[in-house]
Amino acid sequence: MWDKLRAYHKTVADRRFADMVDAERAAAFATQAGDMRFDYAKTNIDDTARDLLIDLLDQADVAGKRDAMFAGAAINETEGRAVLHTALRNLDGGPVLVDGQDVMPAVLETLARMGKFASDVRDGRYTGQGGQITDVINIGIGGSDLGPAMAVKALAPYHDGPRCHFVSNVDPADIGATLRQCDPTTTLVIVASKTFTTIETMTNARTALAWMREKVTDPGAQFAALSTADDKTAAFGIASDRVFGFEDWVGGRYSMWGPIGLSLMMAVGADAFHAFLRGGQAMDLHFKSAAWVENMPAMLALVGIWHNQICGYSTRAVLPYDNLLSRLPAYLQQLEMESNGKGVSMDGADLAVDSGPVVWGEPGTNGQHAFYQLIHQGTRVIPCEFLVAARGHEDDLHHQHQLLVANCLAQSEALMRGRSLPEATAKVADRFSGDELERQARHRVFAGNRPSTTLAYPQLTPFVLGQIIALYEHRVFVEGAVLGINSYDQWGVELGKELATDLQPVIEGRADATSKDGSTAALVSFLQKAGV
Ligand SMILES: O=P(O)(O)OC[C@H]1O[C@H](O)[C@H](O)[C@@H](O)[C@@H]1O
């Protein structure tokens, strides 16, 4: 199948797809899920390419794998675990069995406990030593940080709870700056860690505990924990009624739907959090039931596979024309690159095709004034994924929102159309002539024919955010299933952690660097002389 796709791509690689984009194509190369529209008409995918891409889904039995995931099979084979973040948003769905046991009662009970705790904090029934909680600090990293941090920012218009801060980096600059903004007597610290062993999180948690101890007689009472490891949360001194547990079938980067979302719930309240879950659930239902050609996560994944594995474009820009989604690119970097950045397939063989792409991006219009130069005129083609809302939340400034939307659509149009040499020449003909005219015009040529997709939605509500995040999760699943990757482990993060543990005594001067390579030893020596 890959060979067929590559061979077909060769036959169409040089055509100008810009010339194909009429109303009929726009209708046929778009999918609708709820009230969201995903447009991929501005790509070089035609009916034949799409059929061949859909064949990949059948060849990889993506439908069977999808059903196995929702049914609680241990599809994370290297860790022997089910993959059931979908159960966390299965609000009124049926039972979900893991090893013959329905997990839904425990999921719903934890959700209800979270809701009660969040409303107690928000309404002042649970207080700090100094009174009503004014600040919540979520200490976590990776999946225990990026999801809630992204979502709290995204749902800022709905934020009516305590201020929320996110501390992730072991760099003391992160926690230092945060603690200086907070009063320990009215602060709740949430230690978010699936394993409760992550060195950055545990180090920051101890720092926060020491900070609170200076002003608060029972600092443990102003701590909550989100984890799968209740023995470790108890050892840290957090009472079980403020521990919100989840199971190992929730991957870290898929965990914001459950306890890891507690800070989001503190910010926006239980009702808005439930609406977020319902948005995710709506996307699950769509993913499970829509035919492939209408299936938004499947088509998003196939467009990505076309661009990365077939066309060879190795990066993808995510460009939300929605400032509230400014952390979405960072969130997606973990979701996509930690899930599908692997060189070995499920059976342990080398991957036959490239792994998932480099994902990067910034909100528009900011990026336009920074890196879009390269996207438009650089030598590499960078497929762009635009996101845009019909309406923002600043009703009085709707004209500004319209300008934002115009910019978003203008960028995808510009990428596709480009500007030819005659057009560029006409632009500057009044200022230059002869050789200089041609030279000046060439700098103003845009090759065009550069692919992009656009995800459009009415407004970034909690429900829509849930739809968007679940869309991307399922896209990662489909991509992983087609590539033959286990999207749910992350062995690639281990080696660096082990070496950091080895290096710590060297940096502290308790061990020497002689066992290290020359470059590392020289850097240690430089940093030691400079005061580390
Ligand atoms: O939630 P934790 O157990 O503290 O893990 C936090 C993060 O660290 C790990 O290194 C993984 O790469 C991530 O997938 C995970 O989200």
The ligand as a Gaussian input file, in Angstrom:
#p B3LYP/6-31G(d) Opt

LIG

0 1
 O        2.733000      12.332000      35.866000
 P        4.124000      11.888000      36.083000
 O        4.215000      10.448000      36.506000
 O        4.845000      12.792000      37.047000
 O        4.879000      11.978000      34.703000
 C        5.105000      13.187000      34.077000
 C        5.673000      12.999000      32.684000
 O        6.993000      12.512000      32.770000
 C        7.459000      11.429000      32.014000
 O        8.834000      11.548000      31.843000
 C        6.787000      11.141000      30.705000
 O        7.618000      11.332000      29.605000
 C        5.504000      11.889000      30.495000
 O        4.685000      11.129000      29.649000
 C        4.793000      12.178000      31.784000
 O        3.597000      12.866000      31.502000

